[in-house]
Amino acid sequence: MIKLSRGLRKIGIDLRRVFFKRILEGLGGRLWIGIAGGAAMDKDVIIFFNDIGVRVIEGYGLTETAPVAAGCNLRVLKPGTVGHPLTGIEIAIDSEDPKEPGEIMIRGPILMNGYHNDPEATAEVMDEDGWFRTGDLGLINPKDDTLTITGRLKSMIVLESGKKVFPEEIEAALKTHAFIKDTIVYGLDDSKGGTIISAKIVLDEDKLAALQAAGDNLTVRERLDEVIQKINAQLPTFKKIKTYFYSKKDMVQTTTMKVKRNVEIERIKNFMDKHKLRWRDLNGLDFDLIEFMDEAELASLIKVQISN
């Protein structure tokens, strides 16, 4: 029905709210517009809602920008982007190459005057020309001027080659799989001075149980290996996930349900330092199982893993 509806819309006939009336009634019957913010929304979800007659408008901003600086609207809908700057707002990208993501900068009357009683912190994010440095990374499409958020400056991984990896891109690919509840992608140092792309994956036990009940008998390791193999096949070599481990416990989060990336990465690195582990040693292991093992137990498990 979606394919039929799309075809009719191309010739000016819009029957979405007729075709999908039963679904819309489940949403109350009168829902026309939804607004998304706070975290990136899967563009396929936005496309689906639009296909059934509900426009989901994704926006972008920060507390310091009071808060919305850009967004899609009733004329501009490009899923995967946050549309155009609001009226009177300027947005620029601090990047030498317009094809490469850079820090998003905002200027306009919505900006804060500064952080309360903290001129030093204010000076770090606001320049003399009135530009506010957001700490977010993004791209502006030269064809339609839409803004795409690609990640956070603090989480960006810069490899020894100078190439940049944006963890959020890989995390989004991992989280398209329903049994993956959450994840962080980060860089681990190897013994040769390079950087290894690693992932901590939090599993959804209910979704895993549902797969098993449906007759899928893959082990967790087999399932995750399969997922990562598929994702890596779509990535350039320097972005590929080289090692991963998993957990069923939620990661430390902020009050807005965002993972405290620095806290989690520090915890992992401290664990590795304590046990003198190399990046390969953790690959495919259950972190909940190994976190409280003694030295002998952990060494034995890793030995078995390597031999396999």
Backbone bond lengths (Angstrom), bond angles and torsions (degrees), N, CA, C in turn:
res aa  C-N    CA-C-N  psi(-1)  N-CA   C-N-CA  omega(-1)  CA-C   N-CA-C  phi
1 M - - - 1.465 - - 1.528 111.19 -
2 I 1.344 115.87 -35.07 1.469 118.79 177.94 1.517 110.20 -63.48
3 K 1.330 117.83 -42.52 1.465 120.80 178.76 1.526 110.78 -61.81
4 L 1.323 116.82 -43.07 1.462 121.26 178.42 1.525 110.24 -63.02
5 S 1.337 115.32 -45.30 1.461 120.55 -179.22 1.526 111.30 -61.24
6 R 1.332 116.77 -41.96 1.469 120.00 179.10 1.524 110.91 -62.64
7 G 1.345 116.21 -40.60 1.462 120.14 179.07 1.520 111.79 -63.23
8 L 1.323 116.51 -42.51 1.465 120.11 179.25 1.531 112.06 -65.88
9 R 1.316 116.39 -36.60 1.462 119.98 -179.65 1.523 111.65 -65.18
10 K 1.339 116.46 -29.59 1.461 119.77 178.23 1.518 112.48 -65.02
11 I 1.332 116.47 -23.34 1.467 119.13 177.84 1.534 110.91 -108.42
12 G 1.335 115.66 19.33 1.462 120.43 171.76 1.510 116.19 87.45
13 I 1.335 117.56 12.48 1.464 120.86 179.31 1.525 108.84 -109.11
14 D 1.321 117.01 114.48 1.466 121.46 -176.58 1.522 109.92 -111.94
15 L 1.326 116.51 104.95 1.465 121.66 -178.74 1.531 111.47 -117.23
16 R 1.328 116.58 21.83 1.462 119.79 -177.18 1.519 112.72 -56.62
17 R 1.313 116.95 -43.50 1.466 119.12 -174.76 1.532 111.79 -79.77
18 V 1.324 115.87 -5.73 1.466 120.83 171.23 1.531 108.74 -91.97
19 F 1.322 116.08 -50.76 1.467 120.76 -178.15 1.524 112.48 -59.93
20 F 1.329 115.69 -38.99 1.469 120.11 -172.02 1.534 112.22 -111.41
21 K 1.333 114.18 31.34 1.466 120.71 -176.59 1.526 111.77 -58.18
22 R 1.338 117.37 -40.86 1.477 119.84 -177.12 1.522 111.23 -63.90
23 I 1.332 116.86 -40.17 1.468 119.72 177.63 1.522 110.26 -65.76
24 L 1.321 116.48 -44.66 1.467 121.54 -177.84 1.530 111.14 -64.63
25 E 1.324 116.32 -34.68 1.470 119.36 176.75 1.523 110.46 -64.83
26 G 1.335 116.42 -33.34 1.462 120.29 176.28 1.521 112.28 -66.15
27 L 1.329 116.36 -20.86 1.464 121.77 177.19 1.534 111.67 -97.38
28 G 1.336 115.62 11.89 1.461 119.44 178.71 1.509 113.46 108.07
29 G 1.328 116.96 -19.64 1.459 120.53 175.38 1.518 115.25 91.34
30 R 1.340 117.35 -21.47 1.468 118.67 -175.92 1.532 112.75 -121.37
31 L 1.324 116.43 14.22 1.461 119.80 -179.72 1.528 109.99 -78.87
32 W 1.334 116.11 121.57 1.463 121.63 179.85 1.524 112.19 -116.02
33 I 1.323 115.96 -35.29 1.459 120.45 -173.97 1.522 110.02 -133.08
34 G 1.330 116.42 138.32 1.458 121.64 171.57 1.517 108.49 -127.15
35 I 1.309 117.29 149.87 1.460 121.75 179.64 1.519 108.54 -118.85
36 A 1.331 116.07 131.15 1.462 121.43 -178.31 1.522 109.59 -119.00
37 G 1.337 116.37 137.18 1.456 121.29 177.30 1.516 109.12 -164.03
38 G 1.310 115.76 176.52 1.461 120.20 177.76 1.520 112.86 93.36
39 A 1.317 116.58 -33.84 1.465 122.53 176.60 1.516 107.71 -159.80
40 A 1.326 115.90 156.80 1.458 119.82 -178.31 1.525 110.66 -63.38
41 M 1.322 115.88 139.01 1.457 121.29 177.49 1.527 108.65 -103.17
42 D 1.302 116.51 140.43 1.456 121.65 178.60 1.534 108.66 -58.93
43 K 1.331 116.49 124.46 1.465 119.17 -175.37 1.523 112.21 -64.32
44 D 1.348 117.01 -26.62 1.463 119.09 178.02 1.528 111.42 -67.13
45 V 1.328 115.93 -30.49 1.470 119.66 176.43 1.530 109.84 -68.65
46 I 1.327 116.40 -42.73 1.466 120.68 178.07 1.527 110.52 -62.03
47 I 1.345 116.06 -42.90 1.467 120.26 179.18 1.527 110.88 -62.85
48 F 1.340 116.57 -42.29 1.470 119.79 179.64 1.532 111.19 -60.94
49 F 1.340 115.76 -48.24 1.467 118.05 -179.44 1.526 111.20 -61.06
50 N 1.327 116.74 -39.59 1.457 119.45 178.18 1.528 111.01 -64.10
51 D 1.330 115.94 -37.55 1.465 120.47 179.48 1.525 112.83 -63.40
52 I 1.341 116.80 -29.18 1.469 118.36 -179.19 1.533 112.27 -97.80
53 G 1.344 116.89 2.06 1.460 119.32 173.55 1.505 116.36 106.23
54 V 1.343 118.27 15.91 1.460 121.28 177.68 1.530 108.33 -120.84
55 R 1.311 116.36 120.34 1.461 120.93 179.34 1.530 109.42 -85.21
56 V 1.332 116.57 116.26 1.461 121.32 175.76 1.523 107.62 -100.09
57 I 1.319 115.64 117.37 1.460 122.14 -176.53 1.521 108.81 -101.14
58 E 1.328 115.69 115.19 1.461 120.24 179.61 1.521 109.57 -94.04
59 G 1.328 115.08 132.58 1.453 120.16 -178.90 1.507 112.37 -123.62
60 Y 1.332 115.18 171.23 1.467 120.97 -177.95 1.520 110.21 -142.98
61 G 1.322 114.73 140.36 1.455 119.91 175.19 1.516 109.94 176.16
62 L 1.317 115.64 -176.77 1.456 122.28 -179.20 1.513 108.75 -137.68
63 T 1.327 116.19 167.36 1.460 119.62 174.76 1.524 110.17 -55.35
64 E 1.336 115.96 -39.05 1.465 120.78 -177.71 1.532 113.34 -67.70
65 T 1.359 116.17 -14.09 1.466 119.28 179.59 1.528 112.02 -110.44
66 A 1.279 116.56 13.48 1.479 125.18 165.52 1.526 120.76 61.44
67 P 1.300 124.05 43.72 1.454 127.75 -25.82 1.526 113.05 -105.62
68 V 1.348 119.15 -17.53 1.472 119.16 -170.17 1.526 111.70 -87.72
69 A 1.338 115.80 127.84 1.460 120.83 179.53 1.529 112.08 -111.42
70 A 1.328 116.71 -26.64 1.465 121.01 -178.86 1.517 109.21 -150.66
71 G 1.333 114.92 160.09 1.453 118.03 177.64 1.511 112.16 -177.92
72 C 1.315 115.49 159.27 1.456 120.30 168.81 1.530 107.48 -74.61
73 N 1.307 117.15 171.00 1.473 120.34 -178.38 1.521 109.60 -152.29
74 L 1.316 118.03 -164.78 1.463 120.65 -176.91 1.527 112.34 -72.66
75 R 1.330 117.52 -17.45 1.464 120.60 176.99 1.520 112.49 -99.59
76 V 1.336 115.33 -34.39 1.469 120.61 -176.56 1.519 109.52 -109.84
77 L 1.321 116.27 114.43 1.465 121.02 174.61 1.518 107.47 -135.43
78 K 1.317 115.68 103.72 1.455 121.01 176.71 1.520 107.18 -128.93
79 P 1.346 117.17 90.92 1.465 120.79 -178.13 1.527 112.06 -52.99
80 G 1.329 115.17 138.76 1.451 120.47 -175.86 1.520 112.26 96.94
81 T 1.342 115.87 -9.47 1.460 120.73 176.14 1.526 109.10 -122.16
82 V 1.337 115.56 169.13 1.473 120.08 174.07 1.518 109.82 -110.68
83 G 1.322 116.62 29.26 1.449 121.79 170.57 1.520 114.62 68.74
84 H 1.330 114.05 -139.11 1.465 121.97 -174.50 1.533 111.47 -110.63
85 P 1.332 116.69 159.90 1.467 119.33 172.72 1.526 110.55 -61.06
86 L 1.323 116.22 149.14 1.454 119.63 175.07 1.532 109.58 -67.80
87 T 1.314 116.67 163.10 1.465 121.61 -179.37 1.529 110.97 -55.34
88 G 1.325 115.81 130.85 1.455 120.65 178.19 1.508 115.04 84.40
89 I 1.344 117.32 1.24 1.463 121.84 -178.09 1.527 109.62 -108.51
90 E 1.311 116.04 136.73 1.462 121.40 174.57 1.527 109.13 -107.98
91 I 1.339 115.51 138.26 1.460 120.89 175.36 1.521 108.57 -129.67
92 A 1.319 115.96 131.73 1.465 121.67 178.94 1.521 109.33 -132.14
93 I 1.332 115.70 160.13 1.461 122.31 178.97 1.525 108.52 -115.18
94 D 1.322 116.26 124.64 1.461 121.22 178.75 1.522 109.02 -86.17
95 S 1.339 115.61 87.05 1.456 121.69 -178.93 1.523 108.54 -150.32
96 E 1.324 116.51 136.36 1.464 120.63 178.14 1.522 111.41 -69.94
97 D 1.317 116.27 -29.17 1.461 121.79 179.51 1.528 108.33 -112.15
98 P 1.348 118.04 115.13 1.474 119.77 -178.95 1.522 114.50 -61.50
99 K 1.339 116.48 -14.45 1.464 119.60 178.14 1.525 112.10 -88.52
100 E 1.335 116.22 -9.67 1.458 121.54 -179.95 1.525 110.50 -104.34
101 P 1.349 118.37 139.96 1.467 119.75 177.07 1.521 111.68 -59.87
102 G 1.302 115.25 147.87 1.451 121.66 176.08 1.514 109.14 -144.86
103 E 1.329 117.21 175.36 1.462 120.53 -178.16 1.528 110.19 -67.36
104 I 1.310 115.57 134.34 1.465 121.28 178.28 1.525 109.40 -78.96
105 M 1.343 116.18 129.91 1.454 121.66 178.51 1.526 109.04 -120.80
106 I 1.317 115.78 140.31 1.461 121.46 -174.53 1.527 109.60 -126.72
107 R 1.334 115.68 140.27 1.460 120.54 176.25 1.530 109.12 -139.45
108 G 1.322 116.59 136.81 1.456 120.08 178.92 1.522 112.28 157.97
109 P 1.333 117.10 176.83 1.476 121.59 -175.46 1.521 114.67 -68.95
110 I 1.331 117.93 -9.80 1.473 120.02 -179.83 1.523 112.17 -81.50
111 L 1.338 118.14 -10.33 1.461 120.26 -175.73 1.517 112.39 -69.92
112 M 1.308 115.18 148.40 1.464 121.58 172.96 1.523 109.85 -64.23
113 N 1.327 116.82 160.56 1.468 121.04 173.06 1.520 110.99 -78.14
114 G 1.326 116.86 -24.85 1.457 121.49 -179.66 1.508 110.00 154.52
115 Y 1.344 115.86 170.42 1.456 120.63 176.52 1.530 109.21 -77.04
116 H 1.308 116.30 137.78 1.459 121.91 -173.81 1.530 112.10 -59.69
117 N 1.319 115.14 120.29 1.473 122.08 177.45 1.530 113.40 55.61
118 D 1.337 116.12 31.02 1.467 119.04 -179.69 1.536 109.35 -140.16
119 P 1.326 117.19 72.80 1.466 120.37 -177.89 1.522 113.81 -63.46
120 E 1.336 117.63 -30.14 1.464 120.17 179.81 1.522 111.35 -66.50
121 A 1.335 116.18 -45.97 1.471 119.92 178.60 1.527 110.34 -64.32
122 T 1.339 115.86 -36.73 1.467 120.46 178.75 1.518 110.50 -63.39
123 A 1.340 116.74 -44.42 1.467 121.45 -178.46 1.524 111.84 -64.07
124 E 1.334 117.11 -26.78 1.465 120.80 -179.98 1.521 112.35 -69.50
125 V 1.336 116.89 -28.30 1.464 119.53 -174.15 1.527 113.99 -111.97
126 M 1.348 118.27 -12.49 1.471 120.45 -178.22 1.524 109.59 -125.49
127 D 1.353 115.62 129.09 1.462 118.11 -179.32 1.525 111.49 -98.80
128 E 1.334 116.14 179.57 1.463 121.61 -174.99 1.522 112.37 -67.24
129 D 1.330 116.68 -21.84 1.468 120.11 -179.67 1.528 112.82 -89.35
130 G 1.332 116.18 3.63 1.461 119.72 176.80 1.510 115.61 89.23
131 W 1.338 116.95 10.36 1.473 119.75 178.87 1.526 110.15 -85.17
132 F 1.307 115.28 135.55 1.465 122.33 176.55 1.516 108.98 -102.97
133 R 1.334 116.78 125.58 1.460 122.17 177.95 1.526 108.70 -87.55
134 T 1.321 116.30 118.71 1.463 120.71 -170.98 1.529 113.89 -82.25
135 G 1.343 117.13 -24.61 1.465 119.29 -172.14 1.511 112.35 83.29
136 D 1.345 116.60 -3.24 1.465 121.31 176.63 1.522 109.29 -98.31
137 L 1.313 115.85 153.59 1.464 121.94 178.31 1.519 109.96 -108.06
138 G 1.316 115.34 144.07 1.453 118.06 -179.42 1.510 113.20 -162.06
139 L 1.336 114.68 176.91 1.459 123.98 177.81 1.522 109.10 -133.93
140 I 1.325 116.87 145.19 1.463 121.46 172.14 1.520 107.59 -110.04
141 N 1.320 116.76 123.74 1.464 121.85 -179.91 1.529 109.23 -73.13
142 P 1.340 118.49 119.33 1.463 119.95 -177.17 1.528 113.93 -66.42
143 K 1.346 117.16 -18.47 1.461 120.08 -178.32 1.524 113.07 -78.91
144 D 1.336 115.86 -37.57 1.467 117.82 -176.54 1.528 113.64 -131.33
145 D 1.341 116.50 3.51 1.475 122.75 177.01 1.523 113.81 63.55
146 T 1.334 118.05 19.56 1.470 119.52 176.87 1.528 109.54 -79.75
147 L 1.326 114.95 148.50 1.458 122.17 -177.63 1.527 110.03 -101.39
148 T 1.328 116.36 130.23 1.461 122.23 175.38 1.526 108.77 -114.97
149 I 1.320 116.73 129.20 1.464 121.57 176.55 1.529 107.74 -87.34
150 T 1.322 116.89 127.98 1.472 119.43 -177.39 1.522 113.60 -109.92
151 G 1.324 118.36 -14.68 1.457 119.23 -179.97 1.512 112.51 158.37
152 R 1.323 115.18 -167.02 1.464 122.00 178.60 1.521 109.46 -108.68
153 L 1.325 115.90 139.78 1.461 120.87 179.62 1.524 110.85 -57.82
154 K 1.339 116.85 -40.11 1.468 120.76 -176.93 1.524 112.78 -68.49
155 S 1.331 117.37 -26.74 1.465 119.86 -177.16 1.528 112.54 -93.86
156 M 1.329 117.61 -8.46 1.459 121.15 -179.56 1.531 110.42 -61.04
157 I 1.330 116.48 135.78 1.464 122.28 178.92 1.529 108.15 -102.77
158 V 1.331 116.18 119.86 1.462 121.02 177.59 1.523 108.20 -102.47
159 L 1.318 116.41 117.71 1.458 121.70 -177.60 1.532 110.95 -80.78
160 E 1.328 115.95 165.37 1.468 120.64 -178.63 1.528 111.58 -61.94
161 S 1.329 116.84 -22.96 1.469 121.79 177.61 1.525 112.25 -78.53
162 G 1.345 115.60 -10.04 1.453 120.16 -176.43 1.522 112.66 94.63
163 K 1.329 116.99 -11.22 1.462 120.50 178.74 1.523 109.85 -71.25
164 K 1.340 115.49 151.42 1.461 120.61 -174.43 1.526 111.05 -114.74
165 V 1.319 114.16 138.53 1.464 121.18 177.61 1.523 107.65 -117.46
166 F 1.330 116.11 130.55 1.455 121.27 179.97 1.526 108.28 -105.70
167 P 1.334 116.81 104.58 1.474 120.78 -173.96 1.520 113.86 -53.23
168 E 1.330 116.83 -37.25 1.465 120.08 -175.85 1.528 112.22 -59.29
169 E 1.323 116.65 -32.36 1.467 121.07 178.84 1.532 110.75 -63.15
170 I 1.323 116.20 -45.04 1.465 120.65 -178.53 1.527 110.00 -74.82
171 E 1.330 116.74 -37.89 1.471 120.70 178.07 1.525 110.85 -60.37
172 A 1.331 116.46 -40.98 1.470 120.02 179.95 1.531 110.39 -62.53
173 A 1.339 116.77 -39.22 1.471 120.68 178.90 1.531 110.66 -65.19
174 L 1.327 117.13 -41.51 1.458 120.80 178.62 1.527 111.25 -63.47
175 K 1.322 115.96 -41.33 1.472 119.88 -174.64 1.523 113.94 -77.80
176 T 1.337 117.33 -0.76 1.471 118.14 172.52 1.528 110.98 -72.56
177 H 1.339 116.64 -13.98 1.461 120.98 178.06 1.533 108.56 -90.61
178 A 1.315 115.55 122.43 1.462 121.24 -169.25 1.525 113.76 -58.44
179 F 1.334 117.78 -31.37 1.462 119.25 -176.58 1.526 112.51 -81.09
180 I 1.346 117.16 -3.17 1.462 121.27 174.36 1.529 108.52 -97.96
181 K 1.307 114.85 110.15 1.462 121.35 -174.38 1.522 111.85 -79.90
182 D 1.316 116.50 -39.43 1.461 121.09 -178.10 1.518 109.11 -160.44
183 T 1.322 116.82 164.38 1.460 119.90 179.28 1.522 110.49 -164.25
184 I 1.316 116.12 155.12 1.458 121.17 166.75 1.521 108.11 -130.76
185 V 1.310 115.72 140.90 1.461 122.69 176.06 1.519 106.95 -113.79
186 Y 1.324 117.10 135.17 1.462 120.49 -174.58 1.533 109.04 -151.98
187 G 1.321 116.30 172.71 1.452 121.15 -179.52 1.519 112.17 -102.63
188 L 1.331 116.46 134.17 1.466 122.64 175.23 1.531 109.12 -112.95
189 D 1.310 117.64 138.37 1.461 120.77 177.14 1.523 109.72 -75.81
190 D 1.341 115.91 137.95 1.459 118.20 173.14 1.529 109.89 -103.09
191 S 1.314 117.05 176.64 1.466 121.31 -173.58 1.530 112.83 -70.26
192 K 1.320 117.50 -13.24 1.463 121.14 -177.74 1.524 112.68 -101.99
193 G 1.333 115.95 9.69 1.456 119.62 178.60 1.514 114.48 86.29
194 G 1.313 116.16 7.95 1.459 120.35 178.01 1.516 111.70 -92.87
195 T 1.328 115.66 -176.42 1.464 121.47 -179.91 1.519 109.36 -124.07
196 I 1.311 115.01 129.62 1.461 121.95 179.99 1.530 108.81 -104.61
197 I 1.324 116.46 129.88 1.463 120.30 177.68 1.530 108.55 -79.69
198 S 1.322 115.41 121.16 1.465 121.64 -175.72 1.533 109.93 -125.53
199 A 1.321 115.55 159.09 1.471 120.28 179.39 1.520 111.03 -137.97
200 K 1.314 115.76 136.47 1.459 121.17 166.80 1.513 106.47 -104.29
201 I 1.318 116.40 127.90 1.461 121.85 -174.23 1.523 109.83 -118.75
202 V 1.328 116.32 128.34 1.463 121.83 176.22 1.521 108.17 -101.72
203 L 1.319 116.00 124.22 1.461 122.02 -175.44 1.522 111.82 -91.66
204 D 1.318 115.30 149.67 1.464 122.31 174.58 1.534 107.21 -96.66
205 E 1.318 116.19 106.99 1.469 120.71 -174.74 1.524 112.33 -61.74
206 D 1.330 117.81 -37.55 1.468 120.73 -179.57 1.530 111.16 -65.32
207 K 1.331 115.94 -41.61 1.471 119.62 -179.81 1.533 110.48 -68.48
208 L 1.321 116.53 -36.97 1.465 119.89 176.55 1.528 110.91 -64.03
209 A 1.339 115.66 -41.93 1.465 120.53 179.51 1.524 110.82 -63.38
210 A 1.336 116.09 -37.49 1.467 120.36 179.50 1.525 111.08 -66.34
211 L 1.327 116.92 -37.53 1.466 120.72 177.31 1.521 110.97 -64.25
212 Q 1.324 115.34 -43.03 1.459 119.82 179.85 1.526 111.30 -66.36
213 A 1.335 115.66 -38.35 1.462 119.81 178.62 1.523 111.43 -65.81
214 A 1.326 115.33 -26.70 1.465 120.21 179.30 1.531 112.04 -84.22
215 G 1.332 116.20 1.55 1.460 119.92 175.76 1.509 115.54 100.05
216 D 1.332 116.92 6.94 1.466 120.33 177.60 1.525 108.43 -85.74
217 N 1.323 116.84 110.68 1.466 120.77 -172.81 1.529 114.40 -102.41
218 L 1.323 117.44 17.24 1.459 119.92 177.52 1.524 110.64 -64.95
219 T 1.320 116.55 144.67 1.459 119.93 172.55 1.519 108.72 -74.07
220 V 1.335 116.42 165.14 1.463 120.06 178.02 1.522 109.97 -57.92
221 R 1.318 116.46 -45.12 1.470 121.26 -179.90 1.531 111.19 -59.63
222 E 1.318 116.58 -45.95 1.472 120.14 -179.92 1.522 111.43 -63.16
223 R 1.334 115.22 -40.11 1.466 120.09 -178.64 1.532 111.17 -65.96
224 L 1.331 115.50 -44.81 1.468 119.80 -178.97 1.526 111.33 -70.12
225 D 1.328 117.19 -38.74 1.466 120.04 176.23 1.528 110.41 -57.93
226 E 1.315 116.23 -41.44 1.462 121.87 -179.44 1.524 110.80 -64.64
227 V 1.334 115.94 -45.16 1.473 120.72 179.66 1.521 111.13 -61.80
228 I 1.326 116.61 -47.97 1.460 120.69 -176.79 1.523 110.96 -67.57
229 Q 1.306 117.39 -35.53 1.459 120.67 176.52 1.529 110.28 -61.06
230 K 1.312 117.15 -43.10 1.472 121.20 -179.90 1.526 111.26 -66.60
231 I 1.339 116.80 -41.88 1.464 120.27 179.74 1.525 110.34 -66.66
232 N 1.324 116.59 -45.32 1.466 120.56 -179.89 1.526 112.19 -60.32
233 A 1.326 116.71 -31.45 1.465 120.63 -179.59 1.526 111.65 -64.69
234 Q 1.349 116.00 -21.67 1.466 120.79 -179.01 1.527 112.61 -96.89
235 L 1.334 116.72 -2.02 1.464 120.59 -174.33 1.522 111.51 -111.34
236 P 1.347 116.95 149.80 1.468 118.39 171.80 1.524 109.70 -65.11
237 T 1.314 116.69 158.18 1.466 121.98 -173.20 1.521 112.81 -52.38
238 F 1.330 117.73 -42.86 1.459 120.01 -174.42 1.531 113.31 -69.41
239 K 1.337 117.73 -14.84 1.463 121.06 179.96 1.525 113.22 -98.98
240 K 1.312 117.60 -6.28 1.464 120.09 -172.85 1.534 111.90 -65.72
241 I 1.337 115.74 142.80 1.466 121.52 174.93 1.520 108.25 -73.31
242 K 1.324 116.49 122.04 1.468 120.89 -177.92 1.534 112.09 -96.76
243 T 1.312 116.48 -27.26 1.460 119.54 -178.68 1.530 109.23 -150.85
244 Y 1.317 115.88 151.01 1.460 120.43 178.95 1.521 109.53 -151.93
245 F 1.304 116.24 161.29 1.463 121.91 167.78 1.515 107.05 -145.98
246 Y 1.317 117.33 169.13 1.458 119.32 -172.80 1.521 112.08 -134.33
247 S 1.321 114.08 165.75 1.458 122.37 -179.07 1.524 108.30 -152.16
248 K 1.321 115.20 160.85 1.468 119.75 173.62 1.522 111.37 -112.76
249 K 1.327 115.68 4.98 1.464 121.09 178.74 1.519 110.14 -98.68
250 D 1.335 116.55 138.05 1.456 120.45 178.70 1.530 110.29 -61.43
251 M 1.318 115.67 145.85 1.455 120.36 175.84 1.526 110.27 -79.66
252 V 1.321 116.41 165.37 1.467 121.20 178.44 1.522 108.53 -65.29
253 Q 1.346 116.12 130.41 1.464 120.04 -175.53 1.521 111.92 -127.00
254 T 1.328 114.59 159.22 1.466 121.01 173.95 1.523 108.55 -79.97
255 T 1.317 116.63 176.69 1.468 120.51 178.21 1.523 111.75 -65.99
256 T 1.349 117.37 -19.17 1.463 121.00 177.62 1.530 111.50 -97.13
257 M 1.346 116.17 18.30 1.466 123.21 173.58 1.531 113.48 67.11
258 K 1.328 116.78 28.34 1.460 120.54 174.33 1.523 108.37 -101.84
259 V 1.320 115.83 140.72 1.462 120.38 -178.46 1.529 110.12 -66.14
260 K 1.333 115.22 134.87 1.463 119.84 174.14 1.528 107.07 -80.65
261 R 1.305 114.47 87.12 1.454 122.47 -172.10 1.534 112.13 -54.84
262 N 1.329 116.58 -48.07 1.470 120.27 -177.02 1.529 112.16 -62.17
263 V 1.338 115.63 -39.17 1.467 120.34 179.82 1.522 110.10 -64.50
264 E 1.327 116.46 -45.25 1.461 120.79 -178.23 1.529 111.90 -66.70
265 I 1.319 116.75 -43.03 1.470 119.97 -179.06 1.531 110.42 -66.12
266 E 1.327 116.65 -40.16 1.464 120.38 178.60 1.527 110.73 -63.00
267 R 1.315 116.12 -39.23 1.463 121.24 179.10 1.535 110.59 -62.98
268 I 1.327 116.56 -43.04 1.464 121.41 179.86 1.525 110.40 -64.99
269 K 1.320 116.22 -47.02 1.467 120.03 -177.28 1.536 111.32 -66.17
270 N 1.325 116.57 -36.81 1.471 119.78 177.04 1.529 110.54 -63.39
271 F 1.322 116.43 -40.51 1.461 121.51 179.02 1.530 110.02 -63.53
272 M 1.328 116.09 -43.05 1.458 120.10 -179.47 1.530 111.12 -66.93
273 D 1.321 116.47 -41.32 1.472 120.41 178.75 1.533 111.17 -63.76
274 K 1.328 115.33 -42.52 1.463 120.74 -178.54 1.525 111.38 -59.36
275 H 1.333 115.57 -40.88 1.474 120.02 -176.10 1.528 112.64 -100.80
276 K 1.352 115.70 6.20 1.473 121.21 179.05 1.534 111.31 53.68
277 L 1.322 114.83 49.41 1.461 120.90 -178.12 1.523 111.56 -92.64
278 R 1.315 116.41 145.47 1.453 122.38 171.91 1.534 108.10 -92.46
279 W 1.331 115.15 165.81 1.467 117.66 -176.61 1.524 112.44 -61.52
280 R 1.329 118.36 -31.11 1.475 120.63 -179.62 1.529 112.19 -69.84
281 D 1.322 116.80 -26.30 1.466 120.47 -172.51 1.520 113.59 -63.39
282 L 1.323 116.95 -30.80 1.463 120.23 -176.68 1.524 113.26 -86.99
283 N 1.320 116.81 -11.45 1.455 119.83 -168.98 1.531 113.42 -55.75
284 G 1.340 114.72 121.83 1.456 121.59 175.71 1.506 116.18 77.39
285 L 1.339 117.75 6.64 1.461 120.32 -176.22 1.532 112.76 -89.68
286 D 1.312 114.28 159.32 1.466 122.90 176.42 1.535 107.70 -87.75
287 F 1.326 117.08 108.51 1.463 120.88 -174.98 1.531 111.20 -65.11
288 D 1.335 117.01 -31.95 1.469 120.58 178.17 1.523 110.41 -62.46
289 L 1.336 115.65 -33.21 1.460 121.28 -178.10 1.526 111.95 -76.69
290 I 1.323 116.17 -40.62 1.470 119.43 -171.86 1.523 114.23 -90.42
291 E 1.362 117.03 -17.90 1.460 119.56 -172.08 1.525 112.98 -57.86
292 F 1.324 117.02 -34.43 1.465 119.92 -175.70 1.535 112.83 -112.50
293 M 1.323 116.07 17.08 1.464 119.82 175.55 1.530 110.13 -73.28
294 D 1.341 115.67 152.62 1.463 117.62 172.81 1.532 108.88 -83.09
295 E 1.324 116.73 174.26 1.457 121.95 -173.76 1.526 112.26 -57.52
296 A 1.335 116.15 -44.61 1.465 120.70 -176.06 1.527 111.21 -65.53
297 E 1.339 116.53 -45.39 1.464 120.75 -179.55 1.526 111.20 -61.71
298 L 1.337 115.39 -45.27 1.459 120.26 -178.44 1.527 111.06 -64.79
299 A 1.330 116.18 -43.64 1.467 120.37 179.49 1.521 110.98 -61.59
300 S 1.340 116.42 -39.10 1.462 120.66 179.33 1.513 111.71 -66.28
301 L 1.322 116.60 -42.07 1.469 121.07 179.77 1.520 110.63 -63.97
302 I 1.330 116.26 -43.92 1.471 120.41 -178.70 1.529 110.17 -65.59
303 K 1.329 116.50 -37.17 1.457 120.94 178.72 1.528 110.77 -62.33
304 V 1.329 115.60 -42.21 1.466 120.93 178.20 1.521 109.88 -63.97
305 Q 1.340 114.74 -41.79 1.471 120.09 -178.43 1.531 110.39 -62.68
306 I 1.318 116.69 -44.98 1.453 121.25 -178.70 1.531 110.36 -63.63
307 S 1.347 116.19 -41.85 1.460 119.68 -179.25 1.523 112.12 -66.20
308 N 1.353 116.27 -27.44 1.459 119.76 178.93 1.524 111.78 -80.30
